[in-house]
Amino acid sequence: MEGRVIEALQTCYDPEVPVNIYEMGLIYGVEVDPLGNVSVSMTLTAPNCPAAQSLPMEVEEKARSVDGVKDVHVEIVWEPPWDPSRMSDAAKLQLGML
């Protein structure tokens, strides 16, 4: 189920960047317990990110849409701080950084 949740999260995009938030490195962790409860630990590119209100709600909705998921908890964390080194090579390539 964890893989399906990650696939769902790969359909979430930061409105300012044409790369999904998983490839951007904004998802720090996804945990699924045997009962289907999902915990997502994520960050934003900056504390004053314009998507600070909408992106966590979208992450929750996408994770909740996965068949078998019973409950979702999204936690915003600031440590470690996000920086471009957390991006996948695919994201860097898409943004012309490779």
C-alpha positions in Angstrom: 0.0 0.0 0.0 2.9 2.4 0.7 3.8 2.3 -3.0 0.3 3.2 -4.0 0.2 6.1 -1.6 3.5 7.3 -3.0 2.1 7.0 -6.6 -0.9 9.1 -5.5 1.4 11.7 -4.0 3.3 11.9 -7.2 0.2 13.6 -8.7 0.5 16.6 -6.3 2.4 19.6 -7.7 3.7 22.7 -6.1 1.8 25.4 -8.0 5.0 27.4 -8.6 7.1 24.4 -10.0 6.1 22.0 -12.7 7.5 19.0 -10.8 5.6 16.7 -8.4 6.2 17.2 -4.7 7.6 13.7 -4.3 10.3 14.3 -7.0 10.9 17.7 -5.5 11.9 16.0 -2.2 9.1 17.6 -0.2 7.9 14.2 1.1 10.2 13.1 3.9 8.4 9.9 4.8 5.3 7.8 4.2 4.3 5.2 6.8 1.4 2.8 6.6 0.3 0.6 9.5 -1.4 -2.7 9.1 -4.8 -1.1 9.7 -4.4 1.2 6.7 -3.6 4.4 8.7 -1.1 6.6 6.8 1.3 9.1 8.2 3.0 11.5 5.8 5.9 13.7 6.9 6.5 16.6 4.5 8.0 20.0 4.2 7.6 23.0 2.0 10.2 24.9 0.0 9.9 27.8 2.5 7.9 28.6 5.6 6.1 31.4 3.6 5.3 29.2 0.7 2.1 30.3 -1.0 0.9 26.7 -1.0 1.3 26.3 2.7 -2.4 26.0 3.3 -3.5 24.1 0.2 -0.6 21.6 -0.4 -0.9 19.6 2.9 -4.7 19.3 2.3 -4.1 18.0 -1.2 -1.5 15.5 0.1 -4.1 14.2 2.6 -6.8 14.0 -0.1 -4.5 12.1 -2.5 -3.4 9.6 0.2 -7.0 9.1 1.4 -8.0 8.3 -2.2 -5.9 5.1 -2.2 -8.0 2.0 -1.8 -7.6 0.5 1.7 -6.5 3.7 3.4 -8.5 4.2 6.5 -7.1 7.5 7.9 -4.3 10.0 7.0 -2.2 12.2 9.1 0.0 14.8 7.4 2.7 16.5 9.5 4.6 19.5 8.2 8.2 19.5 9.4 11.0 22.0 9.0 14.0 19.9 10.0 15.9 19.1 8.0 15.2 22.2 5.9 14.4 21.6 2.3 17.0 22.6 -0.3 17.5 21.7 -4.0 19.8 18.8 -3.2 16.7 16.8 -2.0 15.3 16.8 -5.5 15.5 13.7 -7.6 17.7 13.7 -10.7 14.5 13.5 -12.8 13.2 16.7 -11.2 16.6 18.5 -11.7 16.6 17.4 -15.3 13.1 18.7 -15.8 14.0 22.0 -14.3 17.2 22.3 -16.3 19.5 21.8 -13.3 21.4 18.9 -14.8 
